[in-house]
Amino acid sequence: MQESTTNIVVLKVATASEITLERVKQHLATSIEGQEATFDDHTLQELTDMACVKKIYKFSLDNSVKLSNKRQNIGNGNKSATTEMQHAERQILGIMALRGAT
């Protein structure tokens, strides 16, 4: 990992009972300099670079998604970003499924 990394998601799958959440947190605190954040949809949406994701998975949102975003954006705050993320998730899962099948 480069020193310029700004966002990182760590997933630890414990297979032994002696690996506790507190031990993992202590290890990460000594290994990674940064601030811990809750992993939820809102945080993930804020940290996701959609341009980079679209480039990596080679997809774009079609006009129906963009039209849906415009309709929902009228008086609904940040719903268009949520809708875009939901459509992106579906496309990425489909792409991953197809790549895994070949």
ZAMARGU-4260 file (C-alpha; in steps of 0.2 Angstrom, whole numbers, plus 5000, padded with zeros to 4 digits):
<rodrens>
0) 5000/5000/5000 | 5006/5017/4996 | 5008/5031/5008 | 4995/5041/4997 | 4981/5029/5000
5) 4966/5039/5008 | 4953/5026/5010 | 4955/5007/5015 | 4942/4994/5019 | 4949/4980/5030
10) 4939/4964/5031 | 4945/4951/5044 | 4937/4933/5044 | 4941/4925/5060 | 4942/4906/5061
15) 4949/4905/5079 | 4940/4911/5095 | 4956/4920/5101 | 4954/4932/5087 | 4943/4945/5094
20) 4937/4962/5088 | 4947/4971/5101 | 4963/4962/5096 | 4960/4966/5077 | 4956/4984/5081
25) 4973/4985/5091 | 4983/4978/5077 | 4975/4989/5064 | 4978/5005/5076 | 4997/5001/5076
30) 4998/4996/5058 | 4987/5010/5049 | 4988/5028/5052 | 4970/5036/5050 | 4953/5037/5057
35) 4941/5023/5059 | 4924/5025/5051 | 4908/5015/5051 | 4906/5004/5036 | 4888/5007/5030
40) 4880/5013/5014 | 4881/5031/5017 | 4900/5030/5021 | 4903/5019/5006 | 4894/5031/4995
45) 4904/5046/5001 | 4921/5037/4998 | 4917/5029/4982 | 4925/5037/4966 | 4912/5032/4954
50) 4922/5038/4939 | 4936/5026/4944 | 4923/5012/4947 | 4915/5015/4930 | 4932/5014/4922
55) 4938/4998/4930 | 4921/4989/4927 | 4919/4997/4910 | 4901/5002/4911 | 4891/5018/4911
60) 4873/5023/4917 | 4860/5023/4903 | 4849/5037/4899 | 4834/5029/4909 | 4845/5030/4925
65) 4850/5048/4922 | 4831/5053/4919 | 4826/5044/4935 | 4839/5054/4944 | 4833/5070/4937
70) 4815/5066/4943 | 4820/5060/4960 | 4832/5075/4963 | 4817/5087/4963 | 4815/5091/4981
75) 4823/5075/4987 | 4840/5079/4993 | 4853/5066/4988 | 4842/5053/4981 | 4850/5054/4963
80) 4867/5048/4970 | 4858/5034/4979 | 4849/5028/4964 | 4865/5030/4953 | 4874/5019/4966
85) 4860/5006/4966 | 4861/5005/4947 | 4880/5004/4948 | 4879/4990/4961 | 4868/4980/4950
90) 4878/4982/4934 | 4894/4977/4944 | 4887/4962/4951 | 4881/4956/4934 | 4898/4960/4927
95) 4906/4950/4941 | 4894/4935/4938 | 4898/4935/4920 | 4917/4936/4922 | 4916/4922/4935
100) 4906/4911/4923 | 4919/4912/4909
</rodrens>
